[in-house]
Amino acid sequence: MTPASFQRIVVLVSLFAGSYPVLRAQEYKFETGGMAGGAFYMGDANKNTPFRGMNAAAGAVFRYNANFRWAVKANLMWGQVSGTTYGGDNVYPGNAQAAFRRDLFELGGQMEFNFFPYSDKFAYANAKRFTPYVLLGLGATVAPGSGRTFAGINLPVGIGVKYKIRNRINLGCEFSVRKLFADDFDTTDESNAILNNPYQMNGSSFKNKDWYSFLLLSVTWDFGPRCSQCNNSRLDL
């Protein structure tokens, strides 16, 4: 091997090593922004009708983009939920009827998996500016009441889509359900106490418990350039 050939190999290896992290990672490490949309509840006061009694919801979101496919998301949410047994098909003990309305506050975290490599650049890595995704995580919910305050953990599961409208700006739409591990989320005071396990049936951690859901639109902004020193080209800021 001649010195010139060895030098060319060294240059090629160096270029490949320098570009390899970019192939595997997003251009920016972080996203932050806001979400707004609706929230609804399902439980003893709404057994079978998704999106019934939709109320307002809003929050803040932060993401760490580990690579094209995976992201870790944290959210701080506010929402309002409501439900009523009036006009429903279920018959409660003593023909009791009840209704409730309450605000909820949530702090949570989720893992997201993008079905397509997500970026508006890096076409050579088959990256796309649009992707559907799924999420799974864990959160904590607090909901003040006039007589009873609810506090508990929730298990969020959901789907969504992301679209990078331009460099550093992302639009999103997400639907998720929050599984609660209690049956008194819909009990705010004694007037609706019947909604707390009305049939007095023992259930497991996953059965006969309350749920709430979010349908949200989001706008986020990318920041934190990743490894701009790894190559000689300047990242588009």
N, C-alpha and C positions, 0 to 999 in steps of 0.2 A: 504494500500500500504506500503510495507516494504521500509526501507531506501535504500536497494540495488536496488530495482525496480525503485524507484524515480531517483536514480543516473544514471541508464541506460537510462531512458527517457531523462534526461537532456543532456547526452552525444549525443544521437541520434538527438535531436533537434538542438544542437550546430553544429553538423556535417552538417546537412541539411542546416541550415542557412548560414554556411560558404561556402558551395558549390553552393548555389543558384545563386549568381551573375555570376559564371562561366558558368552555364547552359544557361544563357540568353545572354552572351556577348562573343565577340571574345577574343582570347588569347592576342592579341595586339590591342591597340586603333587606331594606325595610320599606314598609308602607304604613301610612296613617291617614285617617279620614273619618267620615261620618256615615251613619246609616239612618234611614227613616222608612216608615211603612206602617204595617198593622200588626196587631196581636189578637189572638183569640184563645179561648179556653175550651177544654173538653173534660167532662167529669160527670158528676151526678146531676148537674143542672144543664148539661148539654151532652147527651150520650152519643149521638150518631151524626151530627151535622158539622163537618169542617167549615170554617170561615163564618159560622154563625156568630153574630154579635161582635164583628170585627171592630176593634178600637185602635187608637193611635199608639205608635211605638217609635222610639228614636234612640240613638246611642253613638258611641265612639268605638273605633276599631283600630287595632295595631297588628301588623303581620311581620314576621321574620321569614323571608323567602330562603329556605335552605338550598334549593336548586330549582330547576325548571318544573319539577313535578310536585315537590313537597313544600308546604308552608305551615308555620305555627302561628295561630291567631289568638289574640286576647281581645275581649270585648267588655264594655261597660254599657248596660242597657237599661232603659226605662220603658215600661209599657203599661197599658191599662187593659184589664180583662173583666168580663161580666158574663153572667148566665142567669137563666130563669127556668123554673119548672112549670110555670103557667103556660097552658096551651100545649104541653107535652103529652106524650103517650104513656109515660111511666106512672104507675100508681104507688105512692109512698105510704108508709104506715099512718093510719088515721087520716088519710087523704090530705096530708100536709102539703103545703106549697111554700116555695121560698125563692128568693132572688138575691143576687149579690153583685157588687162592683168593687174593684179594688185596683190600686196601683201596685206594680211590682218593680223591683230593682234587682239586677243580675250582674254578677261579675263571673266571667267564665273564660275558658281556654279550649281551643280545639286544634286538632291536626286536620289539614286539608290535603287531599290528593288530586292533582290536576290530571285529567285524562289525556291532554295534549301538553307537550313542552310549551311553557307560557312565556313569551317575550315578543316584542315587536322587532327584534333584531335576531342575529344568529340563524339566518335561513339555512346555513350549511349544517346546523344541528337539528333541522326540521322544526324549529320553534314556530309557534303560531301566536297571533295576538288575541285569539279567542279560545277559551276552553271551558267545558263543563267541569265540575269538581264535586267531590263528596266530602263530608266532614263528620267527625266524631270527637267528643270531648267530655268535659266535666265542668260544672259550674255551681255557684251558690246563689240562692234566691231568697230575698227578703221582701215581704209584702205587708205593710202596715194595715191594721184594721181598726174599726171603731171600738172593738172590744177584744179582738184576738189578732195578734200579729203572727204571721206565718214566717218561718225560717227553715230552710232545708237545702239539700243538695239536689242538683238536677243532672240528667244525662242527655246532652244534646246530640241529635242525629239530623243530618240534612243534606241537601243538594243545592247547587248553585251554578251560575255561569259568570265568567269574568271576560271583559273586553278592554284591551289597552287602546283607548281612543287616540292617544298620542304618547310620545315619550314622557314617562313619569306620571301619567294620569290614567287611572283605571276606573271603569264603570262595572258594577256588579249587581246581580239580582240573586237573592238567596231565600230558600224556604227551609225552615228547620222546626223540629218538634223537641220539646223539653219534657222528658219523663221525670215526674216527681215520685218520691218514695213515701208519700203520705196522702191521706184522703181528706185533709182539712184545709186545703188551699182555698176552697170556696166557702169557708166558714169565717165570716168577719165579726159576727157578734151572735147573741142568743137568738135573734130573729131568723137566722138561717142555719142554726145548729143542726137541723135535720139533715143537712148536706154532708155532715161528717159521718160517713158509714151508716146511711139510713136504714139498711136492712140488717145491721149488726152481724155481718158476715166476716169472718177472719180471712184475710187475703195474704198472699205472699208479698215480697218486696216489689214485685212487678205486676201484681194483679189487683184490680179494684183501687187503683191509685189515680191521681189527677195528672193532667197534662196541660201545657200551654204551648203555643206555637208563634213563630214570627214569620212574616213575609216582608222582606226588606229590599230596598234599593240602596246602593252605596256608591260613594265617590272617594277614592283614595289617591294619595300622592306618594311617589317613590322617593326615597332619599338614602344616603349612605352608599356611595359608589364602592363597588367591590373590586379590590386589587387593581386599581388603575396603574400602579407601578409595575404590574406583571408584564407589560408590553410597552412598546415605544409609541403607541398611538394614544391619543387623548380620548377618553370616554366623552360621549356627547352629554353634556350636563344640561 
